[in-house]
């Protein structure tokens, strides 16, 4: 007879990697609230409140603003396949892992994709993107607002100017910035946006907020071909999230509760204050890491507050150090991807995890793990962080 596994009992961790982030107790409690029907009047009111709170957090009045059932990559795919048709030109930066993913999804949707090479650890330049466009008109210009693989924050203003020059929609990855960096979708002129729940919103992974501008709605309404994905077809999903309430699929009810509570906590704290908290704690962490003798990967003016990347010191084993932090201190940090694999650490201070305590605990644990010639003293790092807060 097959033995029955014991019930899951995960260890307690301090999540300071690229995501997921620590989940507040009230969000976890929301997951355990009674499950009701996906067309129950109470649940429909929760859906309405989720959409309204998302509009506030994203800085938009877009009617089509709701969470897709799936993680951030599902949101990425939903946004692309709904506005892109076979033969459309799409311009995509390639200065990080998630720009590469955007390009692959657009190609699978039949787009003619122009990949624009960029330096990992640096923001994309408008002129470089324009030269790659070579004077052609484009359907979509893509931008990764917060590149999780590199720790770069992309200024969206030049990307909007470029999209205007090319007659294109501006599609933005805001997975790592939503709830931790000002997105201001309408003010920035973003037409299509997707995000994720597991980063600065401090909700478990499983939903992907998306938003479409009226201009994007017009593009979708004038499609000549059907969206290649039935499940991610916004023309179908919007009838469920809109006033018609037409059944499309069974929504993840308890995850929607959790997102509702996560968004409520954002608004309770105040969006401006929350953004400032992320910026101040990231500055303190960066100063502390520098005091340990570590080199930050991204120039100060281009750093992504929720995600800091650091060069692994020469002679230090990347994976062994991360494992030592996990086993010895219960701290998770992330390794690098692509060209940064094996030579970069990624430190996330996201949502509920962006605290003074976590900065200090992380610096002390890292100093102890790298003791000797590989790093400076914990006291120096903590003093540098304290000075940044002051």
KALIN-V401043 format. One record per residue. N is the residue number from 1. RES is the residue in one small letter. SS is DSSP state (H for helix, E for strand, L for the rest). Layout:
BEGIN
[[N/RES/SS] [N/RES/SS]]
END
This chain:
BEGIN
[[1/x/L] [2/x/L] [3/x/L] [4/x/L] [5/x/L] [6/x/L] [7/x/L] [8/x/L] [9/x/L] [10/x/L] [11/x/L] [12/x/L] [13/x/L] [14/x/E] [15/x/E] [16/x/L] [17/x/L] [18/x/L] [19/x/L] [20/x/L] [21/x/L] [22/x/L] [23/x/L] [24/x/L] [25/x/H] [26/x/H] [27/x/H] [28/x/H] [29/x/H] [30/x/H] [31/x/H] [32/x/L] [33/x/L] [34/x/L] [35/x/L] [36/x/L] [37/x/L] [38/x/L] [39/x/L] [40/x/L] [41/x/H] [42/x/H] [43/x/H] [44/x/H] [45/x/H] [46/x/H] [47/x/H] [48/x/H] [49/x/H] [50/x/H] [51/x/H] [52/x/H] [53/x/H] [54/x/H] [55/x/H] [56/x/H] [57/x/H] [58/x/H] [59/x/L] [60/x/L] [61/x/L] [62/x/L] [63/x/L] [64/x/E] [65/x/E] [66/x/E] [67/x/E] [68/x/E] [69/x/E] [70/x/L] [71/x/L] [72/x/H] [73/x/H] [74/x/H] [75/x/H] [76/x/H] [77/x/H] [78/x/H] [79/x/H] [80/x/H] [81/x/H] [82/x/H] [83/x/H] [84/x/L] [85/x/L] [86/x/L] [87/x/L] [88/x/L] [89/x/E] [90/x/E] [91/x/E] [92/x/E] [93/x/E] [94/x/E] [95/x/L] [96/x/L] [97/x/H] [98/x/H] [99/x/H] [100/x/H] [101/x/H] [102/x/H] [103/x/H] [104/x/H] [105/x/H] [106/x/H] [107/x/H] [108/x/H] [109/x/L] [110/x/L] [111/x/L] [112/x/E] [113/x/E] [114/x/E] [115/x/E] [116/x/E] [117/x/E] [118/x/L] [119/x/L] [120/x/L] [121/x/L] [122/x/L] [123/x/L] [124/x/L] [125/x/L] [126/x/H] [127/x/H] [128/x/H] [129/x/H] [130/x/H] [131/x/H] [132/x/H] [133/x/H] [134/x/L] [135/x/L] [136/x/L] [137/x/L] [138/x/L] [139/x/L] [140/x/E] [141/x/E] [142/x/E] [143/x/E] [144/x/E] [145/x/L] [146/x/E] [147/x/E] [148/x/L] [149/x/L] [150/x/L] [151/x/L] [152/x/E] [153/x/E] [154/x/L] [155/x/L] [156/x/L] [157/x/H] [158/x/H] [159/x/H] [160/x/H] [161/x/H] [162/x/H] [163/x/H] [164/x/H] [165/x/H] [166/x/H] [167/x/L] [168/x/L] [169/x/E] [170/x/E] [171/x/E] [172/x/E] [173/x/E] [174/x/L] [175/x/L] [176/x/L] [177/x/L] [178/x/L] [179/x/L] [180/x/L] [181/x/L] [182/x/L] [183/x/L] [184/x/L] [185/x/H] [186/x/H] [187/x/H] [188/x/H] [189/x/L] [190/x/L] [191/x/L] [192/x/E] [193/x/E] [194/x/E] [195/x/L] [196/x/L] [197/x/L] [198/x/L] [199/x/L] [200/x/L] [201/x/L] [202/x/L] [203/x/L] [204/x/L] [205/x/L] [206/x/L] [207/x/E] [208/x/E] [209/x/E] [210/x/E] [211/x/E] [212/x/E] [213/x/L] [214/x/H] [215/x/H] [216/x/H] [217/x/H] [218/x/H] [219/x/H] [220/x/H] [221/x/H] [222/x/L] [223/x/L] [224/x/L] [225/x/L] [226/x/L] [227/x/L] [228/x/L] [229/x/L] [230/x/L] [231/x/L] [232/x/L] [233/x/L] [234/x/H] [235/x/H] [236/x/H] [237/x/H] [238/x/H] [239/x/H] [240/x/H] [241/x/H] [242/x/L] [243/x/L] [244/x/L] [245/x/L] [246/x/L] [247/x/L] [248/x/L] [249/x/L] [250/x/L] [251/x/L] [252/x/L] [253/x/H] [254/x/H] [255/x/H] [256/x/H] [257/x/H] [258/x/H] [259/x/H] [260/x/H] [261/x/H] [262/x/H] [263/x/H] [264/x/H] [265/x/H] [266/x/H] [267/x/H] [268/x/H] [269/x/H] [270/x/L] [271/x/H] [272/x/H] [273/x/H] [274/x/H] [275/x/H] [276/x/H] [277/x/H] [278/x/H] [279/x/H] [280/x/H] [281/x/H] [282/x/H] [283/x/H] [284/x/H] [285/x/H] [286/x/H] [287/x/H] [288/x/H] [289/x/H] [290/x/H] [291/x/H] [292/x/L] [293/x/L] [294/x/L] [295/x/L] [296/x/E] [297/x/L] [298/x/L] [299/x/L] [300/x/H] [301/x/H] [302/x/H] [303/x/E] [304/x/E] [305/x/L] [306/x/L] [307/x/E] [308/x/E] [309/x/E] [310/x/E] [311/x/E] [312/x/L] [313/x/L] [314/x/L] [315/x/L] [316/x/L] [317/x/L] [318/x/H] [319/x/H] [320/x/H] [321/x/H] [322/x/H] [323/x/H] [324/x/H] [325/x/H] [326/x/H] [327/x/H] [328/x/H] [329/x/H] [330/x/L] [331/x/E] [332/x/E] [333/x/L] [334/x/E] [335/x/E] [336/x/L] [337/x/L] [338/x/H] [339/x/H] [340/x/H] [341/x/L] [342/x/L] [343/x/L] [344/x/E] [345/x/E] [346/x/E] [347/x/E] [348/x/E] [349/x/L] [350/x/L] [351/x/H] [352/x/H] [353/x/H] [354/x/L] [355/x/L] [356/x/H] [357/x/H] [358/x/H] [359/x/H] [360/x/H] [361/x/H] [362/x/H] [363/x/H] [364/x/H] [365/x/H] [366/x/H] [367/x/H] [368/x/H] [369/x/H] [370/x/L] [371/x/L] [372/x/L] [373/x/L] [374/x/L] [375/x/L] [376/x/L] [377/x/L] [378/x/H] [379/x/H] [380/x/H] [381/x/H] [382/x/H] [383/x/H] [384/x/H] [385/x/H] [386/x/H] [387/x/H] [388/x/H] [389/x/H] [390/x/L]]
END
